[in-house]
Amino acid sequence: MSLRIVVCVKYVPDAGTERAFTADMTTDRESSDGLLSELDEHGVEQALRIAEAAQDDVEVTVVTVGPDNAKDALRKALAMGANRAVHISDEDIHGSDVLGTSLLLARAVERIGFDLVLCGMASTDGATGVLPALLAERLDVAQMTLLSQLALKDGVLSGRRDGDTASEHLRTRLPAVASVTDQSGEARYPSFKGIMAAKKKPVETLDLDDLGVEPGEVGLAGAWSTVLEVAARPPRTAGTVVKDEGEGARELAAFLTEAKFI
């Protein structure tokens, strides 16, 4: 029996570069380089581990919503080992919030066919962390979020969610949606062989018509959240140097207290 795993990934601005917004208060993707969200790499990694451990045939599909450059995120996931990719791209998608994005992904996942949908814990740009739950609601399946460990056996997904004071052990039958944290395991680095193989793997492009989504349901017109104001990050200032001439510990404690760190 074939197992179908879909991994939702996002193309995000490089966190190491300066970010900017356009006049319509959306992210200016031309002002910085983009890449596959590092947190989503863990979702891809866990899908590949499940595939490697399974005795049945497993197909891992990665799907993303974004502009043409978002294909770079898909190519990295394919180079890591995913089998195929789906790129949701349409001019009317511009400015979609997490609700619109979850609608697009849900329609794509239904079209692809799935047993398990995996996500990262959050994107490194929007960082809402709620997309997996919205996706599970739209697909009408169980959800297990923020897992630091997960395993799949005999159609049952089990996982552990770590909190500040305790850990929860969860399990559900497939189909399901799950998200994994950056503690779930280090994501593999694409090998040269994987990079070359990725060039031959299929990448399907879907637009709103393909997904049966109206323009007013997504994009800026359909967004339920809006950025009202942005401000540049304040420039770095010189740090405070505490010289230990016998009173260093007291001066350090006073500095930390004044800054409300202690």
Secondary structure, 3 states (H helix, E strand, C coil): CCEEEEEECCEEECCCCCCCECCCCCECCCCCCEEECHHHHHHHHHHHHHHHHCCCCEEEEEEEECCHHHHHHHHHHHHHCCCEEEEECCHHHCCCCHHHHHHHHHHHHHHHCCCEEEEECCCCCCCCCCHHHHHHHHHCCEEEEEECEEEEECCEEEEEEECCCCEEEEEEECCEEEEECCCCCCCCCCCHHHHHHHCCCCEEEECHHHHCCCHHHCHHHHCCCCCCCCCCCCCCCCCCCCCCCCCHHHHHHHHHHHCCCC
